[in-house]
Amino acid sequence: MITMVELLVSKDEYSHEEFVERWQGDHAEIAKELPGLKGYSTSVPVNPEDVEYDGVLELTFESVDAMNEAWASEVGEDVMADAAEFVEVGAGPRMIVEETVHLEE
């Protein structure tokens, strides 16, 4: 399994609260339909006024190929088009990682 981890920056015209509502609401409903998606989580800072990023996105897929196929799909294109309306795409760092779990309760 691989996970895409991205730190997101909202567009200036969105307050932090508006960004979170859009990201975790309507946008999440679209993104959950990405083909091959195995896990999807969003995290928001508890102190948004003191940090550089507005959220952390984690999307898990079986492989890098599966992730690339998801983004190349019609749903993937819809997800990116929707995100571009409220996210400064590419403004934050992105990593593709393999997870090692050391504790799970």
N, C-alpha and C positions, 0 to 999 in steps of 0.2 A: 504494500500500500504506500502511496505517496500523498503528501498534503501540500497544497499551495497555501502559503501564508502571506498575507498582504496587509500592510498598514495603510489605511485609507485617510484621505484628506477630502473634506466636503468642499463643494463650491462655495464661494464667498457669500452668495445670496441666501444660503441656508443657515439658520441658527443650528446649533448642535442638536437641539431637541427636534427640529424639523428634519434634519439629516437622519437621525436615528429612527424617527417614525417612518420615513420613506424607505430606508434601507431594510429595517426589520419588518416592514409591513408589505406593501405592494411588491417591492423588488424581491423580497424573499420568496413570495409566492411564485414568481417567474423562475428564479434561480433554482428552486427545489426540483424543477423539471429537467435540469441538465442531464443528458443521457450519461449513464455510467456513474453518476454521483453516489458515493458510498457514505459520505459524512459531510455535514454543513453546519458551521457554527459562526456566530458573530459575537464579538465582545466590544463593549464600549467602556471608556475610561470613567472612573468614579470622580475624577477631577478634570473635566474637559478643558477648563480655563487654564490649566497649568501644564498641558502636554501639547506636543506638536501634531499628534494624529487624532482623528475622530473615531477610529475603530480598527479592530483587527478581524480580518476575514480568514477563515480556514475552510478549504474545500478538499475533500479526500476522494481519491480515485484509486482504482486497482493498479494503474500504471501511468507513466507519462504519456504513452500512446492513447490510453483511454481519455486522459485529460485533454489532449490535443484534439481528439475526435469530438469531445463535448463542445469545445470552443468553436470548432468548425461547423457544428450543426446549426440548424435554423434557430433552435432554442438558445444556443450559445451566442449567436448574433443578436437575438432579442435581448438577452441579459446584458451584453456589453452596450447596446444602444440605450437601454434604460439606465444603466449605471452612469453613462456619460452625461445624463441630464442633471445629476446631483453629486457626482464624485469627480474630483480632479484626477482623471485616469493617468496613472504613471507617476503621480506626485510622491507617492510613498514607496518604500522598498518592497520587493516581492522575492520570496524564496520558495523553491520546491524542495521539500524535505522528506526524509524517511524517519518515521517515529520509532523511538525505543522507549517503551513504557517501563519505568522502574518501580512504580507503585500504582495500584489501581484498587480502590475500595468501593 
